Amino acid sequence: MNILKDLKRKGGLVKLDEDKIINKIIEKHSQKEEVKEFSRLTEIGLYDFEKNFIDMHLNIPKKILNLGCGAGREAIALAKRGYTTFGFDLSPNMVFESAKKF
């Protein structure tokens, strides 16, 4: 409740430091343990709800841009289904890990 009062007092606007947020994300997702965990998740492939959505709404051949691709869980699974995938992630370590699996 105090947060709402503070927001009202400041005119309802909160200034975010986007550079600081992005740098924190890059730092976290570049750590060896984090990359290892995301890499392990690529073995899972797509979750059932993702498969259902794709089957209902997408037709092959399609090109898919995977923003925040991490170590490639979705991109790799989609490529196995015949899609052309392009992955982008702020963490170079994650992108490198993903590229090793293609």
C-alpha positions in Angstrom: 0.0 0.0 0.0 2.9 2.4 0.7 4.1 1.9 -2.9 0.8 3.2 -4.2 1.0 6.2 -2.0 4.6 6.9 -3.2 3.5 6.6 -6.8 0.6 9.0 -6.3 2.9 11.4 -4.6 5.4 11.3 -7.5 2.6 11.8 -10.1 2.2 8.1 -10.8 5.4 7.8 -12.8 8.3 5.5 -12.0 11.6 6.1 -13.7 13.3 2.9 -14.7 17.0 2.7 -15.5 16.8 0.5 -18.6 20.5 0.1 -19.0 20.9 -1.1 -15.4 18.1 -3.6 -15.8 19.6 -4.9 -19.1 23.0 -5.2 -17.6 21.6 -7.2 -14.6 19.9 -9.6 -17.0 23.0 -10.0 -19.0 25.1 -10.6 -15.9 22.7 -13.2 -14.5 22.2 -15.1 -17.7 25.9 -15.1 -18.5 26.8 -17.1 -15.3 28.0 -20.6 -15.9 25.4 -22.2 -13.7 22.6 -20.3 -15.4 23.8 -21.3 -18.9 24.1 -24.9 -17.8 20.5 -25.0 -16.4 19.0 -23.4 -19.5 21.1 -25.8 -21.7 19.6 -28.7 -19.7 16.1 -27.4 -20.5 16.7 -27.8 -24.2 16.3 -31.6 -23.7 12.7 -30.9 -22.7 11.8 -29.3 -26.0 8.4 -27.6 -26.3 5.9 -27.7 -23.5 2.5 -29.2 -24.3 0.7 -25.8 -24.3 3.4 -24.5 -26.8 2.9 -27.5 -29.1 -0.9 -27.1 -29.0 -0.6 -23.4 -29.8 1.8 -24.0 -32.7 -0.3 -26.9 -34.1 -3.4 -24.6 -34.0 -2.0 -21.4 -35.3 1.1 -22.0 -37.4 1.8 -23.8 -40.6 5.1 -25.0 -41.9 7.1 -23.5 -43.5 7.4 -20.6 -41.3 10.3 -18.4 -40.1 10.3 -17.7 -36.4 12.2 -15.0 -34.5 12.8 -16.2 -31.0 13.6 -13.2 -28.8 15.2 -14.1 -25.5 16.1 -17.5 -26.9 18.3 -18.5 -24.0 20.1 -21.7 -24.7 17.6 -22.6 -27.5 14.9 -24.7 -25.9 12.2 -23.4 -28.2 14.4 -22.7 -31.3 15.8 -26.2 -31.4 12.4 -27.8 -30.9 10.9 -25.7 -33.6 13.8 -26.4 -36.0 13.2 -30.2 -35.4 9.5 -29.6 -36.5 10.7 -28.0 -39.7 10.6 -24.3 -38.9 13.4 -21.9 -39.7 14.4 -20.3 -36.4 16.4 -17.2 -35.6 17.4 -16.7 -32.0 18.4 -13.5 -30.2 19.4 -13.2 -26.6 21.2 -10.5 -24.6 23.6 -13.0 -23.1 26.3 -14.0 -25.6 27.0 -17.1 -23.4 23.4 -18.3 -24.0 23.6 -17.7 -27.7 26.9 -19.6 -27.9 25.3 -22.5 -26.0 22.4 -22.6 -28.3 24.6 -22.5 -31.4 26.5 -25.6 -30.2 23.3 -27.6 -30.4 22.4 -26.7 -34.0 
